[in-house]
């Protein structure tokens, strides 16, 4: 029972990690990259594939099959957020590259 609780808490952490990182980036924090999230998603796919083949070879392991399906969805979830981060980074670059309007004081010439 403790193992199931641990897996549930770990799953919630893994599920909410991309959301929290994305919200941090929207508020100006930098520290997460497109490649980081994309590779995390791909590693979830790899772990899911290994679990699937282990579950197929052994006796009926419905828990492993279920866990591999969950990992596939988490991988898709991370890849979606990777593309959102990439889109957000390009918007931030556009904002930073725009010249700022200088406020002109009354009476001063340009």
C-alpha positions as CSV (number, residue, x, y, z in Angstrom):
1,X,0.0,0.0,0.0
2,X,2.8,2.4,0.8
3,X,4.4,1.7,-2.6
4,X,1.1,2.7,-4.3
5,X,1.0,5.9,-2.3
6,X,4.6,6.7,-3.2
7,X,3.9,6.1,-6.9
8,X,0.8,8.3,-6.8
9,X,2.7,11.2,-5.2
10,X,5.6,10.7,-7.6
11,X,3.2,10.7,-10.5
12,X,1.6,13.9,-9.3
13,X,5.0,15.6,-9.1
14,X,5.9,14.4,-12.6
15,X,2.6,15.6,-13.9
16,X,2.7,19.1,-12.4
17,X,6.4,19.7,-13.1
18,X,5.9,21.0,-16.7
19,X,3.1,23.3,-15.6
20,X,5.1,24.8,-12.7
21,X,8.2,25.3,-14.9
22,X,6.0,26.9,-17.7
23,X,4.4,29.3,-15.2
24,X,7.8,30.2,-13.8
25,X,8.9,31.1,-17.3
26,X,5.9,33.2,-18.0
27,X,6.6,35.3,-15.0
28,X,10.1,35.9,-16.2
29,X,12.1,33.1,-14.8
30,X,14.6,31.4,-17.1
31,X,16.1,28.1,-16.3
32,X,14.2,25.5,-18.3
33,X,15.0,24.8,-21.9
34,X,13.1,23.3,-24.8
35,X,15.7,20.5,-25.0
36,X,15.4,19.7,-21.3
37,X,11.6,19.1,-21.5
38,X,11.8,17.3,-24.9
39,X,14.5,14.9,-23.6
40,X,12.4,14.3,-20.5
41,X,9.5,13.3,-22.6
42,X,11.6,11.0,-24.8
43,X,13.1,9.3,-21.7
44,X,9.5,8.7,-20.5
45,X,8.8,7.0,-23.8
46,X,12.0,4.9,-23.5
47,X,11.1,3.8,-19.9
48,X,7.6,3.0,-21.1
49,X,8.9,0.8,-23.9
50,X,11.2,-1.1,-21.5
51,X,8.3,-1.7,-19.0
52,X,6.0,-2.8,-21.9
53,X,8.5,-5.5,-23.0
54,X,9.2,-6.6,-19.5
55,X,5.4,-6.9,-18.9
56,X,4.9,-8.9,-22.1
57,X,7.7,-11.4,-21.4
58,X,6.6,-12.2,-17.8
59,X,3.4,-13.4,-16.3
60,X,0.4,-11.1,-16.6
61,X,1.6,-7.8,-15.2
62,X,-1.3,-5.5,-15.7
63,X,0.2,-3.0,-13.3
64,X,3.4,-2.6,-15.4
65,X,1.3,-2.2,-18.6
66,X,-0.8,0.4,-16.9
67,X,2.3,2.2,-15.7
68,X,3.8,2.1,-19.2
69,X,0.7,3.7,-20.6
70,X,0.8,6.4,-18.0
71,X,4.5,7.1,-18.8
72,X,3.6,7.4,-22.5
73,X,1.0,10.1,-21.6
74,X,3.5,11.9,-19.4
75,X,6.0,11.8,-22.2
76,X,3.4,13.4,-24.6
77,X,2.6,15.9,-21.8
78,X,6.3,17.0,-21.5
79,X,6.8,17.3,-25.2
80,X,3.7,19.5,-25.5
81,X,5.1,21.8,-22.8
82,X,8.5,21.7,-24.5
83,X,6.9,23.3,-27.6
84,X,5.1,25.8,-25.4
85,X,8.4,26.8,-23.9
86,X,10.0,27.1,-27.3
87,X,7.1,29.4,-28.4
88,X,7.4,31.4,-25.2
89,X,11.1,31.8,-25.6
90,X,10.7,33.2,-29.1
91,X,8.1,35.7,-27.9
92,X,10.5,36.8,-25.1
93,X,13.3,37.3,-27.7
94,X,11.0,39.4,-29.8
95,X,10.1,41.6,-26.8
96,X,13.8,42.0,-25.8
97,X,14.9,42.9,-29.3
98,X,12.5,45.7,-29.8
99,X,14.0,49.2,-29.2
100,X,12.5,50.9,-26.2
101,X,10.8,54.2,-26.7
102,X,12.7,56.9,-25.0
103,X,10.5,59.3,-23.1
104,X,11.1,62.8,-24.4
105,X,11.1,65.5,-21.8
106,X,9.1,68.6,-22.6
107,X,11.5,71.3,-23.9
108,X,14.2,68.9,-24.9
109,X,15.1,68.4,-28.6
110,X,15.8,65.1,-30.2
